[in-house]
Each structure stands twice: as C-alpha cells, then as structure tokens.
C-alpha cells in the first residue's frame, strides 16, 4: 500500500486501515517461497487507487 508491503493474503479478503486521502493498493501473485510469478515476462499484479475520506487510524465503532 502506497509503496510499502503490508502483508500476505491467504484468504479471499483482507482488511486494510487506509489513511485519509488518495491511496495506491497493489497486489502481486507470489509463490509459496515468496518469489514473484511472471507470465510472458510480465509480473502478475494489479493496482487500484482508493480515495478514503476517513482516517483509517480512527477507532472503529459499531
């Protein structure tokens, strides 16, 4: 997220507390030994830009 590794995902979803503002979230596909996967010489990845209007560091309330 925003150029920093957040962690690994082994399930269908992950919760990320985004800071307020514009955030780039990038996902790569990796082997069990953490090496990048490539297809036709291209790294398998995707990214999105998420605009967050709340500060993710604020306490979550129900």
N, C-alpha and C positions, 0 to 999 in steps of 0.2 A: 504494500500500500504506500503510495507516494514515494516509491523508490526503496522502501525498506521491507525486508522479509518479515511477515507477521507469524507464519507458522505453516504447518501442513494440514491438509484436509483429507480425512479418510472416510468421510460420510457424505451424505447428499447435500449438506448445508454447513455453514459456519456463521457465527455471529462476530461482527467486527464493529467496535465502537469507533465511528468516524469522527474526526474533528470537524468543527463548523467550517463550511466553505467548500471549495472545489477539491475533490479527491480522485486520484487515479488508482484504480484497483486492477492489478494484473494477475492473471492466473497462468501457470505453466504446467505442463504434463511431465511428470518425472518417474524414473524407475524406482524400484524398492531401495536401490543403493544411492538414490538422490541425484542421479545423473539426468540431464535433460533428454527428452525424446525429440527427435527430428523426423520430418517427413519431407522427402525430396530436397534435403539440405536446409529446410526451414524449421526453426524452433516452433514446436507446437505450443501456442499461447494465445491468449486473448486479453483484452483490457477494455474497461469501461471508465467513464468519468461519472462520478456521483456527486451531486450538489447537495450538501447537508445544511439544513437551516438551524439545527440544534447542535450544541456541543456534546459530542459523544462521551465526554468525561463527566457529564452531569449524572447524578444518581437516577436510576431507572425507577419509576413509580408505577404501581398498578392501581 
